[in-house]
Amino acid sequence: MKDLLPDLCDLYQEQLQIAEPIFTSYGKRCHFYGQAVTVSCFEDNSRIRELVNENGKGKIMVIDGGGSKRRALLGDMLAEKAVNNGWEGFVIYGAIRDIAAQSQLNIGIHALCAHPMPTEKRGLGDIGKTLRFAGITISQGDYVYCDLNGIAVSKQPLALP
């Protein structure tokens, strides 16, 4: 296991935004990184359901769920589709469910908490908007780096140590 973020902070401190330490790591992959695909949704995972079916190679889905802890935006079936389509991981400002199953999937997942209640499917949400949560701002195409130490965001790709 490698600690990625401390090394990146040593090398690129001025280029990084670091998220407030409010997330828990749930996926099997302890460190992951990629280009951000942003989703804004509140207690409705319709847009996430669409995106997991697309090629996610080199990408992290960054989801602003408004910080809701009342409905899970990601469950094991959607996470498995994401794995099958090459997604690197998820950063979710909201809840997930099926955490025992998701912990066995080869994907990175950082979320606020677990909650068993599914979302409503109303077809709501936006893809590609700039997101602001946990003291950071993430735009579509930014670079996101995650490990057990936290989450970092950069406008440019960084050479990994």
FENGIGI-V793258 format. One record per backbone hydrogen bond with DSSP energy under -1.0 kcal/mol. CO is the residue of the C=O (numbers start at 0). NH is the residue of the N-H. Records with the same first field share a line. If there is no record, write none. Layout:
CO: NH, NH
This chain:
3: 7
4: 8
5: 9
6: 10
7: 11
11: 14
16: 152
19: 21
23: 110
31: 145
33: 143
34: 59
35: 140
36: 61
37: 127
38: 63
39: 125
42: 119
44: 48
45: 49
46: 50
47: 51
50: 53
55: 58
57: 34
58: 87
59: 36
60: 90
61: 38
62: 92
63: 40
64: 67
73: 96
74: 78
75: 79
76: 80
77: 81
78: 82
79: 83
80: 84
81: 86
82: 85
84: 55
87: 107
88: 60
89: 109
90: 62
91: 93
92: 66
93: 111
94: 72
95: 114
97: 101
98: 102
100: 103
101: 104
104: 27, 106
106: 28
107: 89
108: 25
109: 91
110: 23
112: 95
116: 71
125: 39
130: 137
132: 135
133: 19
135: 132
137: 130
138: 141
141: 35
142: 153
143: 33
144: 151
145: 31
146: 149
149: 146
150: 18
151: 144
152: 16
153: 142
